Structures are given as C-alpha cells and as structure tokens.
Amino acid sequence: QPKVGPFRVTVTTAGELQAKNSIEIQGPTNARRNGIWNMKILKLIPEGTEVDSGEFVAELDKSELTSKIEDAQLAIDKAESQYEQAKLDCTLSLANARNDLINRHFSLEEKELYKEQSQYEAPSIVRQAEIDLEKTQRALKQARANYQTNILQAQAKMREVEAELSKRKNNLRDYEKLVQEFRITAPEKGMVIYVREWDGKKRTEGSQVSAWQPTVATLPDLSDMESVTYVNEVDIQKVTKGQVVEIGLDADPQKQLTGSVTSVANIGEQRPNSDSKVFEVRIQVNEADSTLRPAMTTSNTIIVANVDSALFIPLECLHTQDSLSFVYLRNGGDWVKQQVNVALMNEDDAIISDGIKLTDELMLSVPADSDELPFETLPRP
C-alpha cells in the first residue's frame, strides 16, 4: 500500500574541507626571469604544523642556481679581462695619435721656417716650399680630426665593455639574491597545508615547483571553511545554488554541520579513478568550529526537495509503458495497469500526485499476465 509522510529528495556525495581564503607560501618569484623553470623541494615541514611569521617552511634544491652562479662569476672574470684589455688598447691608440699630432706640429714649424728662408730663392724653389707647407697644414688638420675620432672610438669601446661587465655583475647579484628565496619562510602565523598538483596529489618533499606556479603550501583561514565535492553527471541537474546541505565528518561521526551550495560548475571534468564526468560543487560550511581542518573528509547530503507530507510508493511499484508511468493496482478481484502522475523521486520512493489513493493495494513485482492486463489512463483535466 502507498504511504503518507515526510519525503526528501537528496544527493549524497563525499567531499573534502578546505579554507575559502588562504595565504600562499611561495617559492622564488623571480626564478623564471633568471632562467630557472623547475625547482625540487628538498625539505618541507609536516602538514598541519603551526608556524609563526618568518619561521622555516621549506627548502628548495639550489644545485641549478649554484651552477648559474659559478658561470656568472666566470663571465665576470672574462668581462673584467676584456675591460682591462680595452682600456690598454684605447690608451695605446690615443698615445700614438697624440705623438703623431705633436710630430706634425714640429713638421709644420719646419716647413714654415723653410718657406721664410727660401723667399729670395728662385721662383720654383719658393713655389715648392709653399706646396710643402700646404701639405703639412692639411696633414696636421687631418691628424687633429683623427685624434678626435680616436677619442670617440675609445669612449664607445669603453662604454661597451663597461656595459657588458655591469650586465654580468647584475646577473650575479640577481642570482645571489635569488639564493635567499630558496629558503622559504611563513609570511604570517598559521597552519601549513600542502597544495595539490594538477593530478590531485599533494606537493611534498621531492615534488617539483614550477616557476609559473611557485606556491609550496598555504596558510588557510580556518574560520571560513567550505566542502569541495564532485557530483556525477546524472545527479548534477538536481543541484542548484542555495540548496541546504547536511554535512557529516568522517573523523567525528557524532558531529553534524550545516551548509549551503554556493557554486555549481558548468563544465564537467574527468577525475582520477572515475570513468564518468563529474561536476565540482562548493558548499559553504555555516558553523565556525575550531576542530575543523583542511583535507578532512565530509559526507554531504544536499537537500534537493523536502515535502512535509506526501503520498509515495516504492520505486519497485513504478513502471513505464509508452513513456507513461503506471502501477499494478488491484481493482476489485482483478489487477489493472493504472496510470499515475509522478511528482518527485528519490533513490527509494516516488511521490504520486494523481492516480492512486492511500488505501489502494499495489503489486511490487510484474505479474505473469501483465501484457493482458487493461491500461487505465487518467481522466483528462
């Protein structure tokens, strides 16, 4: 017979507690700029450890960075050698240019003196003296121009080697500064919680830290928690934001919490060890409890519908024919297929809004002569 009483439609899932807000404990933030893409975690304090601001959390492998520091020092030595060589070359070049300029001054004085002394000589000798003087004047002018050019070239060369040396020193300075970031400390007081990799595994000792995602661990705000769960593609259409949730803790079965659905993913994802698509659902925990910890397993009962009083039957009594729902109903001494309207269903029962009454007798199994039984449809409204 049908029953009358309270009726609930629920979706039950397992979830995991996490803090809604967390402070990230990050590794080197400038590793990528210095050509380091992945860093191995050598040491990491146990998860759940309470730390104060500035306390040690983790240490990363510095072997690649140490190699870069050694290469940078060698590059500095080479740049310093090139700087000294360029300085010597420029000094020698300018000294030669100055000597050439001085010699041409002396040559000019000689030509001027010779011209004065030859003014009473034959015209051809006078003319030759004038030509020699003009040549010497032009040569002196060219020597002065060459000297200025040599100065500019020397200055440009020195700027070039100085820039290279400065660049190499800056590289070394950046590497030495980066070394300090390989020892990771807590930015604030809190409880250390490991972060999860893309595959769901926690980042522990031996894990690789990417330069693009340098977070090693987090310091969660334990006063504001949520349960993250995944609902299969069959049940996800029942779940909406705002639904009430009953939350249980596997670690403390006696404790019952309440919550509400705050977000439902629009796109499914493939989770490890799952053949079907699931959708992420986030549930806000209403209570602030000092015993709650991230990564605790929760049992979440999402209340899809809650009816105070309804007439319902076991799902075993419900059948379909030509997309119509019906039950096997005793009508006097015979059985008939009686069409019914189904209002709601849960995993065990279904609310029937029309077609039967509380005193009716229904059959759980399919009778042997079911194909011969008449089908009684509901009257049209």
Helices and strands as residue ranges (DSSP letters): E 3-19, E 22-26, G 32-34, E 38-44, E 50-51, E 56-60, H 63-117, H 123-181, E 183-185, E 190-191, E 193-194, E 208-210, E 215-220, E 225-232, G 236-238, E 244-249, E 252-264, E 269-270, E 277-285, E 297-314, G 315-317, E 319-321, E 324-331, E 334-339, E 341-345, E 349-354, G 370-372, E 375-376
